[in-house]
Amino acid sequence: MTYENITYEVEAPLAVITVNRPKRLNALNAQTVAELIAAATRAAEDGAVRVLILTGAGDRAFVAGADITEMSEMTPLQALRFAEAGHRLGELLEAMEKPVIAAINGYALGGGCEVAMACDFALASEKATIGQPEVNLGIIPGFGGTQRMLRRVPIGMARELVYSGRSLSAEEALRVGLVNAIYPADELLPKAKELGKLIAGKGPLAVARCKRLMTAGLGLPLGAANELERQTFAALFASADQKEGMRAFLEKRSPSFQGR
């Protein structure tokens, strides 16, 4: 499969998707969103991939937002279709059972911030700038930003960022919880890969179930979410990975998980 606006590389057990439009600061047009959906689906279905990393080409932008040149000419119906595609991408990243790490190497604005928030968590370079500036254009976030921001940071901060269009530095984003860590620009992707490999070495069924539970639990009352946890905890005792993990612990060796 070939792509025009992204690259897709597998370094098993990792896959790395890079938005590759550096002359446009990796802005998202309809084709780029479609390619991201295709590549993320590919990673989700590849048994050799256990963790997906998303980043941007060059040293200036992760994704600087939607492509304003394309968006400025949209009709309401075209805007709806564009938003629907962006939501499909976000929902795919959240629903796939493999963890997704955003490596934010520069501007992550508008759609870029929304894509990053659809990932399980984000790491940032010291050059990162993150925000939802859509109100500056007379529109609102269209790829899930109004809702995911509420689930990422305290509600007052979420409202301030969306209402004002103000962007955050990497340090501010770390302070409010939009990113987990900050690294020098040349260390960001190696650090993301290092963390990805650490996660990939754990029981893949267990990691997948943790992601599913933590995503689903956000929309459930605590009691119902805890019941899902109890049932999932018990079900994993029928897996080969549980037997291998506990046997390896008792035998003082590293486990060899098979995802079964």
MIBA-961781 format. One line per 5 residues: number of its first residue (from 1); their letters; for each residue y, x, z of N, C-alpha, C. Coordinates in steps of 0.2 Angstrom, whole numbers. Each point is the difference from the previous one (the first is absolute). Layout:
residues N
NUM = a = Y,X,Z,Y,X,Z,Y,X,Z ~ ...
This chain:
residues 260
1 = mtyen = -6,4,0,6,-4,0,6,4,0 ~ 5,-1,-4,6,4,-1,6,-5,3 ~ 5,4,3,6,-4,2,6,4,-3 ~ 6,-4,-1,6,3,-2,5,2,6 ~ 0,-4,5,5,1,5,-3,2,7
6 = ityev = -6,1,0,-3,2,7,-6,6,-2 ~ -2,3,5,-6,4,-1,-5,-2,6 ~ -6,1,-2,-6,-2,5,-4,6,0 ~ -1,3,6,-5,6,1,-4,-2,6 ~ -7,2,-1,-5,0,5,-1,7,2
11 = eapla = 1,1,7,-3,6,3,-4,-3,6 ~ -6,-2,-2,-4,-3,5,-1,3,6 ~ 1,-3,6,0,-8,1,7,-3,-1 ~ 5,3,-3,7,-2,-1,1,-2,-7 ~ 4,-5,-1,3,-2,-6,8,1,1
16 = vitvn = 4,3,-5,7,0,0,3,-3,-6 ~ 4,-5,1,4,-4,-5,7,3,1 ~ 3,2,-6,7,3,0,4,-4,-5 ~ 5,-3,2,5,-4,-4,3,6,-4 ~ 0,0,-7,2,6,-4,6,-2,-5
21 = rpkrl = 5,-2,3,6,-1,-4,6,3,3 ~ 0,7,1,5,3,3,7,0,-2 ~ 1,-1,-7,6,-1,-3,4,-6,2 ~ -5,-5,2,3,-7,2,-1,0,8 ~ -1,5,3,-1,1,8,-6,-5,1
26 = nalna = -5,0,-4,-6,-3,1,1,-8,1 ~ 5,-3,-3,1,-7,1,-5,-4,-3 ~ -1,-6,3,-6,-4,-2,3,-5,-6 ~ -3,0,-6,1,-5,-5,-7,-4,0 ~ 0,-5,-4,-6,-4,0,-7,4,-2
31 = qtvae = 1,5,-5,-6,4,-2,-2,4,6 ~ 4,3,4,-2,4,5,-3,-4,6 ~ 2,-6,1,-3,-4,5,-7,-1,-2 ~ -1,-2,-7,-6,-2,-2,-5,6,0 ~ 2,6,-1,-4,6,0,-2,2,7
36 = liaaa = 5,-1,5,-2,1,7,-5,-5,2 ~ 0,-6,-2,-5,-5,2,-7,2,-3 ~ 0,2,-7,-6,3,-3,-3,6,4 ~ 4,4,2,-2,6,3,-2,-1,7 ~ 3,-4,4,-2,-2,7,-7,-4,-1
41 = traae = -1,-4,-5,-6,-3,0,-6,5,-2 ~ 2,4,-4,-5,6,-1,-2,3,6 ~ 5,2,4,-2,4,6,-4,-5,5 ~ 2,-6,0,-4,-4,5,-7,-1,-2 ~ -1,0,-7,-7,-1,-2,-4,7,-1
46 = dgavr = 3,6,1,-3,6,-1,-4,2,7 ~ -6,0,0,-4,2,6,1,7,2 ~ 3,5,-4,1,7,2,7,0,4 ~ 4,-5,0,7,0,3,-1,-4,7 ~ 3,4,5,0,-4,6,7,-1,3
51 = vlilt = 5,4,-3,7,-1,2,4,1,-6 ~ 5,-4,-1,5,0,-5,7,3,2 ~ 3,4,-4,7,3,2,4,-2,-6 ~ 6,-3,2,5,-2,-5,6,5,1 ~ 3,3,-6,6,4,1,4,-1,-7
56 = gagdr = 5,4,0,4,0,-6,1,7,-3 ~ 1,0,-7,1,7,-3,7,3,1 ~ 0,6,0,6,4,1,2,0,8 ~ 6,2,1,2,2,7,6,-5,2 ~ 1,-5,-4,6,-4,2,-2,-7,2
61 = afvag = -6,-3,-3,-1,-7,2,-8,-1,1 ~ -1,-4,4,-7,-4,1,0,-5,-6 ~ 4,-5,2,2,-6,-5,7,-2,2 ~ 5,1,-5,7,-1,2,2,-8,0 ~ -5,-4,-2,1,-7,0,-3,-3,-7
66 = adite = 2,-6,-1,-2,-3,-7,5,3,-5 ~ -2,0,-6,4,2,-6,5,-5,-1 ~ 6,2,2,6,-5,-1,1,-1,-7 ~ 0,4,-5,1,-1,-7,-5,-5,-2 ~ -6,0,1,-4,-6,-2,1,-6,4
71 = msemt = 1,0,7,1,-6,4,7,-3,-2 ~ 5,3,-2,6,-3,-1,0,-5,-5 ~ -4,0,-5,-1,-5,-6,-5,-5,2 ~ -3,0,6,-5,-5,1,2,-7,1 ~ -3,-5,-3,1,-7,2,-3,-2,6
76 = plqal = 1,-5,3,-3,-2,7,-8,0,-1 ~ -3,-3,-6,-7,0,-1,-3,7,0 ~ 4,5,-4,-2,7,0,0,3,7 ~ 5,-1,3,1,2,7,-6,-2,5 ~ -2,-6,-1,-6,-3,4,-6,4,-2
81 = rfaea = -1,1,-7,-6,4,-2,0,7,3 ~ 6,3,0,0,7,2,-1,0,8 ~ 3,-5,4,-2,0,7,-7,-2,1 ~ -3,-4,-4,-7,-1,1,-4,6,-1 ~ 1,4,-5,-3,6,-1,1,5,6
86 = ghrlg = 6,0,3,1,5,5,-4,-3,7 ~ 0,-6,0,-4,-3,6,-8,1,-1 ~ -2,0,-6,-7,2,-1,-2,7,2 ~ 5,4,-2,-1,7,2,0,1,7 ~ 5,-3,4,0,1,7,-6,-3,3
91 = ellea = -3,-6,-2,-5,-3,3,-7,4,-1 ~ 0,3,-6,-6,4,-2,0,6,5 ~ 5,3,1,0,6,4,-2,-2,7 ~ 3,-6,3,-2,-2,6,-7,-2,1 ~ -3,-3,-6,-7,-3,1,-5,4,-2
96 = mekpv = 1,6,-3,-5,5,-2,-3,3,7 ~ -6,1,0,-3,2,7,1,7,1 ~ 3,4,-5,1,7,1,7,1,3 ~ 1,4,5,7,2,2,5,2,-6 ~ 6,-2,1,5,3,-5,6,3,3
101 = iaain = 1,6,-2,5,4,4,6,1,-5 ~ 6,-2,1,6,1,-4,3,7,2 ~ 1,5,-5,3,6,1,7,0,-3 ~ 5,-2,4,6,-1,-2,4,6,-1 ~ 1,3,-6,3,6,-1,7,0,-2
106 = gyalg = 4,-6,0,7,0,-1,2,-7,1 ~ 4,-3,-5,2,-7,0,-6,-5,0 ~ 0,-4,5,-5,-6,0,5,-6,2 ~ 3,-3,-6,4,-5,1,-2,-6,-3 ~ 2,-6,2,-2,-6,-3,-8,-1,-1
111 = ggcev = -2,0,-6,-7,-1,-2,-4,6,3 ~ 3,6,0,-3,6,3,-1,-1,7 ~ 5,-2,4,-2,-2,7,-5,-5,1 ~ 0,-5,-4,-5,-6,0,-7,3,-1 ~ -1,4,-5,-6,3,-2,-3,4,6
116 = amacd = 5,4,3,-2,5,6,-2,-5,6 ~ 4,-5,1,-2,-5,6,-7,-3,-1 ~ -2,-1,-7,-7,-3,-1,-5,5,1 ~ 1,6,1,-5,5,1,-1,0,8 ~ -6,3,2,-2,-1,7,6,4,4
121 = falas = 2,5,-2,5,4,4,3,5,-5 ~ 6,3,2,4,5,-4,1,6,3 ~ 0,5,-4,3,7,2,6,1,-4 ~ 5,4,3,6,1,-4,1,8,0 ~ 4,1,-6,3,7,0,7,0,3
126 = ekati = 2,5,2,7,0,3,5,-2,-4 ~ -1,-1,-7,5,-2,-5,-1,-8,-1 ~ -4,-3,4,-1,-7,-2,6,-4,2 ~ 1,-5,-4,5,-6,2,-3,-6,-1 ~ 0,-5,4,-4,-6,0,4,-6,2
131 = gqpev = -1,-5,-4,4,-6,1,-1,-6,-5 ~ 3,-5,1,0,-6,-4,7,-2,-2 ~ 3,3,-5,7,-1,-2,1,-6,-5 ~ -5,-5,-1,1,-5,-5,6,-4,1 ~ 2,-1,6,6,-5,1,6,4,-3
136 = nlgii = 0,6,-1,6,3,-4,0,-2,-7 ~ -5,-3,-3,-1,-2,-7,1,-7,0 ~ 1,-4,5,0,-7,0,-7,-3,0 ~ -5,3,2,-7,-3,0,-3,2,7 ~ -6,-2,1,-4,2,6,-6,4,-2
141 = pgfgg = -3,3,5,-7,3,-2,-4,-5,-3 ~ -4,3,-5,-5,-5,-3,-7,2,0 ~ -2,6,3,-6,2,0,-3,0,7 ~ 3,-5,4,-3,-1,7,4,4,6 ~ 6,2,-2,4,4,5,2,-4,6
146 = tqrml = 2,-6,-2,3,-4,6,-5,-1,5 ~ -7,-1,-2,-5,-1,5,-3,6,3 ~ -2,5,-5,-3,6,3,5,4,5 ~ 6,0,-2,5,3,5,-1,-3,7 ~ 0,-7,0,-1,-3,7,-6,2,4
151 = rrvpi = -5,3,-4,-6,2,3,-1,7,1 ~ 5,4,-2,0,7,1,5,2,5 ~ 6,-3,1,5,3,5,2,-6,4 ~ 3,1,6,3,-6,4,4,-4,-4 ~ 0,-7,2,3,-5,-5,7,1,-1
156 = gmare = 4,2,5,7,1,0,1,6,-6 ~ -4,5,1,1,5,-5,-2,-2,-7 ~ -5,-4,-1,-2,-2,-6,6,-4,-3 ~ 2,-5,4,6,-4,-3,6,4,-2 ~ 2,5,4,5,4,-1,-1,4,-7
161 = lvysg = -6,3,-1,-1,4,-6,0,-5,-6 ~ -3,-6,0,0,-4,-6,7,-3,-1 ~ 3,-3,5,7,-3,-1,5,5,-2 ~ 0,6,2,5,5,-1,-1,4,-6 ~ -6,1,-2,-2,4,-6,0,8,2
166 = rslsa = 1,1,7,1,7,2,-7,4,-1 ~ 1,6,-2,-6,4,0,-1,5,6 ~ -6,2,1,-1,4,6,-2,7,-2 ~ 2,5,3,-2,7,-1,-7,0,3 ~ -4,6,-2,-7,1,3,0,-1,7
171 = eealr = 5,4,4,0,0,7,1,-7,3 ~ 4,-4,-3,1,-7,2,-6,-4,-1 ~ -3,1,-6,-6,-4,-2,-6,1,5 ~ 0,7,2,-5,2,5,1,-4,7 ~ 7,0,2,1,-3,6,-1,-7,1
176 = vglvn = 1,-4,-6,-2,-7,0,-7,-2,-1 ~ -4,5,-3,-7,-1,-1,-2,-2,-7 ~ 5,2,-5,-2,-1,-7,-4,5,-3 ~ 0,6,3,-4,6,-2,-3,2,7 ~ -6,4,-1,-3,3,6,1,7,1
181 = aiypa = 3,3,-5,1,8,1,5,2,-6 ~ 3,6,2,4,3,-5,-2,7,-1 ~ 0,2,-7,-2,7,-1,5,3,-5 ~ 0,7,0,4,3,-6,-3,-3,-7 ~ 4,0,-5,-2,-3,-6,-6,3,-3
186 = dellp = -1,7,1,-5,3,-3,-7,-1,4 ~ 1,-2,6,-6,-2,4,-2,-7,0 ~ 4,-4,-3,-2,-7,1,-6,-2,-3 ~ -2,1,-7,-6,-2,-3,-6,4,3 ~ 0,6,2,-5,3,3,-2,-3,7
191 = kakel = 6,-2,4,-2,-3,6,-3,-7,-1 ~ 3,-4,-5,-3,-6,-1,-8,1,-2 ~ -1,5,-4,-7,1,-2,-4,2,6 ~ 2,4,4,-3,2,6,-2,-6,5 ~ 5,-4,1,-1,-6,4,-5,-5,-4
196 = gklia = 1,-1,-6,-5,-4,-4,-7,3,0 ~ -1,6,0,-7,3,1,-3,-1,7 ~ 5,0,5,-2,-1,7,-3,-7,0 ~ 4,-5,-2,-2,-7,0,-7,-1,-4 ~ 0,3,-6,-6,-1,-4,-6,3,3
201 = gkgpl = 0,4,4,-6,3,4,-2,-5,5 ~ 3,-5,2,-2,-5,5,-5,-5,-4 ~ -3,-4,4,-5,-5,-3,4,-5,-4 ~ -1,0,-7,3,-4,-4,0,-7,1 ~ -6,-3,2,0,-7,2,4,-2,6
206 = avarc = 0,5,5,4,-1,6,8,0,-2 ~ 2,5,-4,7,0,-2,2,-6,-4 ~ -4,-2,-5,1,-6,-4,1,-6,5 ~ -5,-1,4,1,-6,5,6,0,4 ~ 2,6,3,6,1,3,6,-2,-4
211 = krlmt = 0,2,-6,6,-2,-4,0,-8,-1 ~ -6,-3,-1,0,-7,-2,2,-4,7 ~ -3,2,5,2,-3,7,7,1,1 ~ 3,6,0,7,1,1,5,-4,-4 ~ -2,-1,-7,4,-4,-4,0,-7,1
216 = aglgl = -7,-2,1,-1,-8,1,3,-2,7 ~ 0,5,5,2,-2,7,7,-1,0 ~ 4,3,-4,7,-2,0,2,-7,-1 ~ -4,-4,-3,2,-7,-1,-4,-4,4 ~ -4,2,5,-4,-4,4,3,0,7
221 = plgaa = -2,-5,4,1,0,7,-4,5,3 ~ 2,3,6,-4,6,3,-7,-2,1 ~ -2,-6,3,-6,-1,1,-5,-1,-6 ~ 3,-2,-5,-4,-1,-7,-1,7,-2 ~ 5,4,0,-1,7,-3,-5,4,4
226 = neler = 0,-1,7,-5,4,4,-7,-3,-1 ~ 0,-6,-2,-7,-3,-2,-3,4,-6 ~ 5,1,-5,-2,3,-6,-2,7,2 ~ 3,3,4,-2,7,2,-7,0,3 ~ -1,-4,5,-6,0,3,-6,-1,-5
231 = qtfaa = 1,-5,-4,-5,-1,-5,-2,6,-5 ~ 6,3,-2,-1,6,-4,-3,6,3 ~ 2,1,7,-3,5,4,-7,-1,0 ~ -3,-6,1,-7,-1,1,-3,1,-7 ~ 3,-2,-5,-3,0,-7,-1,7,-2
236 = lfasa = 4,5,2,-1,7,-2,-6,3,3 ~ -3,-3,5,-6,3,3,-6,-1,-4 ~ 1,-4,-6,-5,0,-5,0,5,-5 ~ 5,4,0,1,5,-5,-3,6,1 ~ -2,4,-6,-2,6,0,5,5,3
241 = dqkeg = 6,-1,-1,6,4,2,0,0,8 ~ -1,-5,3,0,0,7,-6,4,3 ~ -6,-1,-3,-5,4,2,1,7,-1 ~ 2,2,-5,2,7,-2,5,3,5 ~ 6,-4,1,5,3,4,-2,1,7
246 = mrafl = -4,-5,3,-2,1,7,-5,5,1 ~ -5,1,-5,-5,5,0,3,7,-1 ~ 5,0,-4,4,7,-1,3,2,7 ~ 3,-5,3,4,1,6,-5,3,5 ~ -6,-3,1,-5,2,5,-3,6,-2
251 = ekrsp = 0,2,-6,-3,6,-2,5,6,-1 ~ 6,-2,1,6,5,0,0,3,-7 ~ 1,-4,-5,1,2,-7,5,-4,-3 ~ 2,2,-6,5,-4,-4,-4,-6,-3 ~ 2,-6,0,-3,-5,-3,0,0,-8
256 = sfqgr = -5,-3,-3,0,0,-8,0,-8,-1 ~ 6,-3,-1,1,-7,-1,-1,-1,-8 ~ -4,-6,-1,-1,-2,-7,3,-7,-2 ~ 4,-3,5,3,-6,-2,-5,-6,0 ~ -5,1,4,-5,-6,0,-2,-2,7
